[in-house]
């Protein structure tokens, strides 16, 4: 059976239109497409620079020797802090380096301390990745890209699939949260302009805490509340979070007092029982105050687990922990200790029970809410307001 011409013509037009539409939606060869994951890129010709040549922020005690350059604690801490704290201090959480470039591509080449790149509640990007931010024309820091570790040695672009638009910009790159770094380089095309930015001389905000401060369950390094606050307050920060081991230890305090801090934030309650809060809080605060008479000290209650309303024993633990810290805060003020600030814990993660990944560690929403809660207290402390 043969169709007449007038019947074939619409079918031909329909087929042609479908083909044109398919061509319009098909990205050009080599283009990753808007929703397709990029293939592993080929490393172009790059000029590489070791980050340690100009330094990182968040690396306290720079004058003291280290076992590894990117360790958080100096070598002198080994054997003085607990073995667990020492081991965790080898993670590079909180460290950040800055630079300016007009490069269309920014690469990193680094070797990690541990072959384990991820954990059940943390992806390789958060645990072992480098997280890049760029400062916009309005002065605000905005996320730009990150590495996606798949091996212990990483050679990858920080912005995948596309060239960066022209213009000289300032960048900040955050180091891994739950892994250490042996060596770290940044690479740009040889013709690109590149200007290292030295660590700022301003006094840092020093956070001493638990796995939450350490960054557990953040999707990427720049989304821990300490990093968010560093950007918002335009201040260097030092992150001394130790997963499961932020316990107001006197041995850690002996190193804290050696940092000329803008403020100390003591956020250890998630790793303490009420009687330990009573035993340890005041001695640590007194140690800090003797050494640093004018430095603000912020005491932070622990967050209440979002499912604690179902768990009476856990709910009571939070209530008793909070009461113990409030009692110590009041006692210290009665002793005449000045420059103390207090942050309640019940609202740290919000009130909708959606702020954690696993019931304990914040997800990105929870970390943003923590930053919102910390910010006014820290602004008041830095300004010297009561």
Secondary structure, DSSP 8 states (H G I E B T S, - for coil): ----HHHHHHHHHHHHHHHHHHHHHS--TT---SSS----------EEEEGGGT--BS---TTS--SSTT-SS-GGGTTTS-HHHHHHTTS-TT-EEEEEE--S--EEEEEES-S---BTTB-HHHHH--EEEEE-TTS-EEEEEE----SSEEEEESS-SS---SS-EEEEEE--SSS-EEEEEEEE-TTS-EEEE----S--EEEEESHHHHTTT-SSGGGSHHHHHHHHHT--EEEEE-TT-----HHHHHHHTTS--SEEEEE-GGG--HHHHHHHHHHHHHHHHHH-TTSEEEEE-----TTGGG-HHHHHHHHHHHHHHHHHHHHHHHTT--SEEEE-STTTT-SSS-SBSSSSSB-HHHHHHHHHHHHHHHHHHHHT--
